[in-house]
Amino acid sequence: MKIALLNLPLDNNYGGNLQRFAIMRTFQKMGYDITFLYCVPPAVTFPYIKAPLVYLKRFILRYILMNKKIHIRQESYQLKENEKVLKDEVRFMKSHYKVSQIIYSKKDLIALANNEVFDCYIVGSDQVWRKSIAHEYGISTYFLDFLPNNFKGKRIALAASFGTDINELNESDITKLGTLYKKFDAISFRENSGLNLIKSYKWNGVKPISLIDPTFLINKSEYLNEIEKVKTVSLNGDIFCYILDYNFEKENIIRTLSNKLKMKSYICNLQNSNNVSIEQWLRFFYEAKFIVTDSFHGVVFSIIFNKPFKLLINRKRGKARFDSLFEKLGINDTEDIDWNKVNQNILYQADNFYSFIKNNIQ
């Protein structure tokens, strides 16, 4: 069976890259021929009439103002810059699993779907069904609206996420996406709240279930093996702080905690990710004595490596993800975690995930 995986466009988010890796590795081990649809953020294109005017304006601004930072073809320049920034992510991706040609737009997806023969399209995991996250390709893309009308294969939502328990769709979205939702052969959500949103939308189709984040399908030893494959360095401290939205408030919390625990802290975020490979990021979690994070996957890898952690919730990014994760793993108090119980729950949740794949794809 040939399978295509549609995930969010490639970026420098460590959690996003590792949940994709976990899905691909899991399907590979189960003997499936799976290809990741290598989408990148689409470049802006202008109508033929408007394009010359845009380029002329930039030309004038550049040479009158002598501003070398103004690029005449800014869109092409940005694509090349993105490739430079994502050099490590591309290296990691291509060394671990099969990828399609680069997809720059929804038109490319439509062309691929018409020319490539896949028996099954999988969408997920992560916040693929969150409108604000999926905006670059449009949320309907992640409901597989680009597939041709004569497509007879399977459509599977694999631990897809709305990212929040609050409705972010308008009435038009709900109607349009509800029609696409009916076409799916199997649906699973990463959060329990996704099941409630479906009920509120009154979408009909197959009965959905809730699954754990796919990064838990790969055990700690496999992640440690990845660390050994490339050159990395030791964590410069005892507290590893992986912060997506850094601000003075979080800086003060980290400083206070560092003084209380008498431990040195090391801070990493997406802005300095060029200096930290995916394997290096994993090593930081493995070596840390304590984790501070506002990231969902920061919490996930704290749990995988059985590290005590402090969660700094950013409600704009979605609190429901954490609530559902803690409920699945039986975590009631992040200050006092029974790791034996949690590890047993991880195995149970992973078995449910494997059962979903076997029952709906084989």
C-alpha positions as a printed Julia matrix, in Angstrom:
362×3 Matrix{Float64}:
   0.0    0.0     0.0
   1.33   3.43   -1.0
   0.59   6.11    1.58
   0.98   9.9     1.45
   1.37  11.88    4.68
   0.14  15.48    4.67
   1.49  17.45    7.6
   2.09  21.14    8.22
   4.73  22.77    5.98
   8.32  22.09    6.96
   9.62  24.6     9.5
  12.15  24.81   12.33
   9.75  23.68   15.07
  11.44  20.78   16.87
   8.2   19.18   18.06
   6.64  19.37   14.63
   9.65  17.72   13.0
   9.82  14.95   15.59
   6.11  14.08   15.53
   6.47  13.76   11.74
   9.56  11.59   12.21
   7.68   9.39   14.7
   4.78   8.82   12.28
   7.06   8.02    9.36
   9.27   5.7    11.44
   6.21   3.87   12.83
   4.73   3.23    9.38
   8.12   2.18    8.02
   8.53  -0.38   10.8
   5.06  -1.7    10.04
   6.09  -2.3     6.43
   4.2    0.52    4.71
   5.47   2.46    1.71
   4.9    5.98    3.01
   5.91   9.33    1.5
   5.91  12.68    3.26
   4.41  15.43    1.11
   7.22  17.98    1.33
   5.25  21.21    1.56
   6.98  24.52    2.18
   5.32  27.86    2.99
   3.95  29.09   -0.36
   5.45  32.16   -1.97
   3.24  35.13   -2.76
   2.45  35.45   -6.45
   1.06  38.49   -8.21
  -1.28  38.77  -11.21
   0.55  39.48  -14.49
  -0.77  43.06  -14.52
   0.27  43.8   -10.94
   3.67  42.08  -10.91
   5.55  44.66  -13.07
   4.24  47.48  -10.89
   5.36  45.74   -7.7
   8.84  45.06   -9.08
   9.13  48.62  -10.44
   8.21  50.05   -7.05
  10.84  47.92   -5.33
  13.44  48.86   -7.96
  12.82  52.57   -7.36
  12.9   52.2    -3.58
  16.08  50.17   -3.71
  18.1   52.47   -5.95
  16.74  55.81   -4.76
  17.03  54.92   -1.09
  20.16  52.83   -1.68
  18.55  50.12    0.44
  20.15  46.81   -0.47
  17.73  44.96    1.83
  14.87  45.63   -0.58
  14.85  42.69   -2.98
  13.21  43.17   -6.37
  11.84  39.63   -6.36
  11.3   39.38   -2.61
   9.24  36.19   -2.89
  11.97  34.19   -4.66
  14.55  35.57   -2.26
  12.47  34.49    0.74
  12.15  30.94   -0.57
  15.95  30.69   -0.86
  16.4   32.16    2.62
  13.92  29.65    4.06
  15.92  26.82    2.51
  19.06  28.13    4.25
  17.3   28.45    7.61
  15.83  24.96    7.31
  19.06  23.31    6.18
  19.28  21.09    9.27
  15.59  20.16    9.17
  15.91  19.14    5.51
  19.01  17.1     6.36
  17.19  15.31    9.18
  14.08  14.7     7.07
  15.85  13.32    4.0
  18.11  11.05    6.06
  15.16   9.33    7.75
  12.27   8.94    5.33
  10.98   9.22    1.78
   9.82  12.65    0.65
   8.0   13.94   -2.4
   9.18  16.7    -4.7
   8.99  20.14   -3.09
   5.42  21.43   -2.98
   5.21  25.22   -3.15
   1.47  25.72   -3.45
  -1.95  24.11   -3.42
  -1.72  23.9    -7.22
   1.32  21.67   -6.75
  -0.68  19.44   -4.39
  -3.49  19.14   -6.93
  -1.0   18.24   -9.66
   0.67  15.63   -7.45
  -2.68  14.07   -6.52
  -3.57  13.78  -10.22
  -0.21  12.35  -11.28
   0.95  10.22   -8.32
  -0.96   7.08   -7.36
  -1.45   6.74   -3.6
  -3.76   4.2    -2.0
  -4.22   6.27    1.13
  -3.83   9.88    2.23
  -3.13  10.54    5.9
  -3.48  14.01    7.41
  -1.92  14.69   10.79
  -0.67  14.93   13.36
  -0.37  18.3    15.14
  -2.64  21.33   14.61
  -3.5   20.6    10.98
  -7.19  21.34   11.63
  -6.6   24.69   13.31
  -7.56  27.47   10.91
  -4.96  29.97   12.13
  -2.15  27.4    11.84
  -3.23  25.98    8.47
  -3.78  29.38    6.85
  -0.86  29.18    4.38
  -2.47  26.39    2.35
  -5.99  26.92    3.67
  -7.67  24.68    6.22
  -9.72  22.87    3.55
  -6.43  21.51    2.17
  -6.02  19.54    5.39
  -9.47  18.08    4.84
  -8.04  16.77    1.53
 -10.16  18.89   -0.8
  -7.35  18.8    -3.41
  -7.94  15.11   -4.16
  -9.58  14.4    -7.54
 -13.28  13.47   -7.6
 -12.46   9.97   -8.81
 -10.12   9.18   -5.89
 -11.12   5.78   -4.5
  -8.45   5.33   -1.85
  -8.61   5.89    1.89
  -8.63   9.19    3.75
  -7.38   9.02    7.34
  -7.11  11.74    9.99
  -4.29  10.64   12.3
  -4.28  12.35   15.71
  -5.33  15.58   14.03
  -5.76  18.6    16.26
  -7.86  21.75   16.44
  -5.3   22.9    19.02
  -7.98  24.42   21.23
 -11.38  23.67   22.73
 -12.77  26.98   21.42
 -14.52  27.18   18.04
 -12.43  29.18   15.57
 -14.53  28.43   12.47
 -17.26  30.56   10.94
 -20.54  29.16    9.61
 -19.22  28.94    6.05
 -16.17  26.97    7.24
 -18.33  24.58    9.25
 -20.58  23.83    6.29
 -17.77  23.4     3.76
 -15.51  21.35    6.01
 -18.41  19.23    7.23
 -18.94  18.0     3.66
 -15.25  17.05    3.38
 -15.29  15.46    6.85
 -17.9   12.93    5.7
 -15.48  11.55    3.12
 -12.95  10.31    5.69
 -12.7    6.57    6.29
 -11.25   6.91    9.8
 -10.76   9.9    12.1
  -8.73  10.33   15.26
  -8.01  13.44   17.28
  -5.04  14.23   19.47
  -7.25  15.9    22.06
 -10.48  14.83   23.68
 -11.77  18.36   23.05
 -11.75  17.61   19.32
 -14.56  15.12   19.87
 -16.64  17.81   21.55
 -16.03  20.34   18.76
 -17.21  17.81   16.18
 -20.45  17.39   18.1
 -20.96  21.16   18.24
 -20.39  21.41   14.46
 -22.9   18.57   13.93
 -20.58  16.89   11.44
 -21.61  13.41   10.36
 -19.32  10.6     9.35
 -17.31   7.8    10.91
 -17.08   7.75   14.68
 -13.88   9.56   15.76
 -11.61   8.53   18.63
  -8.89  10.26   20.64
  -5.22   9.2    20.41
  -1.97  10.19   22.1
   0.56  12.42   20.29
   2.54  10.19   17.87
   5.92  11.17   19.34
   5.1    8.68   22.12
   5.2    5.84   19.56
   8.99   6.08   19.6
  10.55   5.0    22.88
  13.35   6.78   24.7
  16.07   4.41   23.5
  15.28   5.14   19.84
  15.57   8.88   20.44
  18.88   8.3    22.22
  20.12   6.4    19.17
  19.42   9.5    17.08
  21.56  11.61   19.41
  24.52   9.29   18.82
  24.38   9.67   15.03
  25.65  13.27   14.85
  28.04  15.48   16.77
  26.41  17.19   19.76
  27.62  18.92   22.93
  26.61  18.69   26.57
  23.96  20.96   28.03
  25.54  24.08   29.52
  23.51  23.97   32.71
  21.05  21.82   34.66
  17.74  23.46   33.74
  16.81  23.3    30.07
  14.34  26.04   29.12
  12.59  25.56   25.79
  10.48  28.7    25.36
   8.43  29.55   22.26
   7.12  32.92   23.46
   9.89  34.5    25.51
   9.08  37.56   27.61
  10.17  39.3    30.81
   7.63  37.44   32.91
   8.99  34.06   31.84
  12.54  35.32   32.23
  11.78  36.22   35.87
  10.18  32.8    36.5
  13.27  31.06   35.11
  15.61  33.25   37.18
  13.61  32.63   40.37
  13.47  28.88   39.77
  17.18  28.75   38.98
  17.98  30.49   42.26
  15.59  28.25   44.21
  16.99  25.01   42.8
  20.55  26.38   42.75
  20.91  25.24   39.15
  22.18  27.0    36.05
  19.62  27.47   33.29
  20.09  27.26   29.52
  17.48  28.87   27.27
  16.59  27.73   23.75
  13.88  29.02   21.42
  13.04  29.01   17.71
  14.98  32.25   17.19
  18.32  30.6    18.01
  17.42  27.24   16.49
  20.01  27.6    13.72
  22.65  26.7    16.28
  20.76  23.74   17.75
  20.13  20.64   15.64
  17.19  18.32   16.25
  19.54  15.73   17.78
  21.13  18.42   19.95
  17.69  19.49   21.17
  16.94  15.9    22.16
  20.24  15.68   24.03
  19.37  18.78   26.04
  16.17  17.1    27.25
  18.02  13.89   28.05
  20.76  15.59   30.08
  18.66  18.2    31.91
  17.76  17.75   35.54
  14.75  20.02   35.18
  12.74  21.43   32.24
  10.93  24.75   31.88
   8.76  25.08   28.79
   5.68  26.71   27.27
   5.71  24.23   24.39
   3.38  21.25   23.97
   6.16  19.06   22.61
   8.49  20.48   25.22
   6.18  18.84   27.77
   5.95  15.68   25.64
   9.71  15.16   25.61
  10.0   16.03   29.29
   7.61  13.12   29.87
   9.34  10.76   27.42
  12.66  11.32   29.22
  10.94  11.29   32.65
  12.16  14.77   33.6
  10.48  16.99   36.2
   9.15  20.09   34.47
   7.4   23.39   34.92
   4.78  24.27   32.33
   4.24  27.92   31.42
   0.9   27.85   29.61
   0.25  30.29   26.79
  -3.54  30.17   26.46
  -3.44  31.73   23.0
  -1.6   28.65   21.75
  -4.16  26.36   23.39
  -4.51  24.88   26.87
  -6.76  21.96   25.85
  -3.75  20.1    24.39
  -2.11  19.87   27.79
  -5.31  18.94   29.62
  -5.97  16.05   27.25
  -2.36  14.83   27.42
  -2.31  14.84   31.22
  -5.66  13.06   31.35
  -4.44  10.28   29.02
  -1.25   9.76   31.02
  -2.77  10.12   34.49
  -0.8   13.24   35.43
  -2.69  15.19   38.07
   0.19  17.16   39.56
   3.23  18.11   37.48
   5.18  18.68   40.7
   4.76  15.06   41.82
   4.68  12.55   38.95
   4.59   8.77   39.35
   6.82   7.92   36.38
   6.17   4.16   36.58
   2.45   4.8    36.22
   2.98   7.33   33.44
   5.27   4.99   31.48
   2.69   2.2    31.71
   0.03   4.6    30.43
   2.29   5.58   27.51
   2.53   1.91   26.48
  -1.25   1.55   26.73
  -1.86   4.67   24.65
   0.72   3.56   22.06
  -1.09   0.2    21.74
  -4.32   2.09   21.02
  -2.51   4.06   18.32
  -1.15   0.92   16.67
  -4.61  -0.66   16.79
  -6.09   2.36   15.02
  -3.53   2.0    12.22
  -4.01  -1.74   11.85
  -7.8   -1.58   11.94
  -8.17   1.28    9.47
  -5.3    1.11    7.03
  -4.34  -2.54    6.51
